[in-house]
Amino acid sequence: MADKSQTATGKSASKSSQVIAFVVLVVVAAGVFQFYSKRHEADADAGANSVKSVIHLDSFVVNLADQGAFLKIGIDLGVSSTSVDVKSGDKNTPVLPEIRDAVLSVLTTWQSSQLLAPDGKAKLKEQILRALHQQVPAVPVREVYFTEFLVQQ
């Protein structure tokens, strides 16, 4: 009789450890699946919004909002499409004047002290990007790059 109860207990313990091992395996597999599916989604999102080409704009020299201050700035725009009809140096492209107008309208509202603040350039980039999205929605601008930046007071 003692052998039967030990055998039953051993089978019961063996069966419960198999169930636990199976549950742990399922949980680990679900975690691995979730990790790779999230990673794939992030890669797909990054690919959809990534910069595919760059539009070079000639330098801007503008009077700033405070008296006697000037800004000379070079800007390149990262766009998410290679089908945008803007060629570097092509002044006859219909959308280029719209882009330059949107950028100029933002630049002239700034003061030199704002631009020289630690977060000034980042805020300026955000404002230029927002203005381009509103005024020139045909150009899918994703990034604004400063290639030169000079403030004279």
C-alpha positions in Angstrom: 0.0 0.0 0.0 2.8 2.4 0.8 4.2 1.9 -2.7 0.9 2.8 -4.3 0.5 6.1 -2.4 4.1 7.0 -3.1 3.6 6.2 -6.8 0.4 8.3 -6.9 2.1 11.2 -5.1 5.1 10.9 -7.5 2.9 10.9 -10.6 0.9 13.8 -9.1 4.1 15.8 -8.5 5.4 14.9 -11.9 2.2 15.9 -13.6 2.0 19.3 -11.7 5.6 20.1 -12.5 4.9 19.4 -16.2 1.9 21.7 -16.1 4.0 24.4 -14.4 6.8 24.0 -17.0 4.2 24.2 -19.8 2.7 27.4 -18.4 6.1 28.9 -18.0 7.0 28.0 -21.6 3.7 29.6 -22.9 4.4 32.8 -20.9 8.0 33.0 -22.2 6.8 32.4 -25.8 4.1 35.1 -25.5 6.7 37.6 -24.2 9.1 36.8 -27.0 6.3 37.2 -29.6 5.2 40.5 -28.1 8.8 41.8 -28.0 9.4 41.0 -31.7 6.0 42.3 -32.8 6.5 45.6 -31.1 10.0 45.9 -32.6 8.6 45.1 -36.1 5.9 47.8 -35.6 8.5 50.4 -34.5 10.7 49.5 -37.5 7.7 49.9 -39.8 6.8 53.3 -38.3 10.3 54.5 -38.5 10.5 53.5 -42.2 7.3 55.3 -43.0 8.5 58.6 -41.5 12.2 58.4 -42.3 14.1 60.9 -44.4 14.5 59.7 -48.0 15.9 62.9 -49.6 17.1 66.4 -48.6 16.1 69.7 -50.1 18.9 72.3 -49.8 17.7 75.9 -49.4 20.0 78.9 -50.2 21.1 80.8 -47.0 18.7 83.3 -45.4 19.8 86.7 -44.1 17.0 88.3 -42.1 16.4 91.2 -39.7 15.3 89.8 -36.4 12.4 91.2 -34.4 14.7 93.1 -32.0 16.3 96.3 -33.5 19.6 95.9 -35.2 19.9 92.1 -34.9 20.5 89.9 -37.9 20.4 86.2 -38.5 22.2 84.3 -41.3 21.0 80.7 -41.4 21.5 77.8 -43.8 18.7 75.2 -43.8 18.2 71.8 -45.4 14.9 70.0 -45.2 14.7 66.2 -44.8 11.7 64.9 -46.7 10.1 61.4 -46.6 9.5 61.2 -50.3 11.9 61.0 -53.2 9.1 62.1 -55.6 9.1 65.8 -54.4 9.8 68.0 -57.4 12.5 70.2 -55.8 16.0 70.2 -57.1 18.8 71.9 -55.3 19.6 75.2 -57.0 16.5 75.1 -59.3 14.9 78.5 -58.8 12.0 77.6 -61.2 10.5 74.9 -59.0 7.0 76.1 -58.1 7.1 74.9 -54.5 10.5 76.5 -53.6 9.2 80.0 -53.2 6.4 78.7 -50.9 9.0 76.9 -48.8 11.2 80.0 -48.5 8.2 82.2 -47.7 7.1 79.9 -44.9 10.6 79.8 -43.4 11.1 83.6 -43.7 7.7 84.3 -42.0 9.0 82.3 -39.0 12.5 83.6 -38.9 11.5 87.3 -38.8 9.4 86.8 -35.6 12.3 85.7 -33.5 14.6 87.8 -31.3 18.3 87.2 -30.9 18.0 86.4 -27.2 15.5 83.7 -28.0 17.7 82.1 -30.6 20.7 82.2 -28.3 18.8 80.5 -25.4 19.8 76.8 -24.8 16.6 75.5 -26.3 16.2 78.2 -28.9 17.4 76.3 -31.9 15.2 73.3 -31.1 12.1 75.5 -30.7 12.9 77.3 -34.0 13.2 73.9 -35.8 9.8 72.9 -34.4 8.2 76.2 -35.5 9.6 76.0 -39.0 8.4 72.4 -39.3 4.9 73.3 -38.2 4.8 76.3 -40.6 5.9 74.1 -43.5 3.3 71.5 -42.7 0.6 74.2 -42.6 1.7 76.3 -45.6 3.2 73.7 -47.9 1.5 70.4 -47.2 2.5 69.0 -50.6 6.1 68.7 -49.3 6.4 65.9 -46.7 9.1 67.6 -44.5 10.2 65.4 -41.6 13.3 67.1 -40.4 14.9 70.6 -40.4 18.7 70.8 -40.5 20.6 73.9 -39.8 23.8 74.0 -41.9 24.9 77.4 -40.7 23.7 79.6 -37.9 25.0 83.1 -37.2 23.3 85.7 -35.0 24.7 89.3 -35.0 23.4 91.8 -32.5 
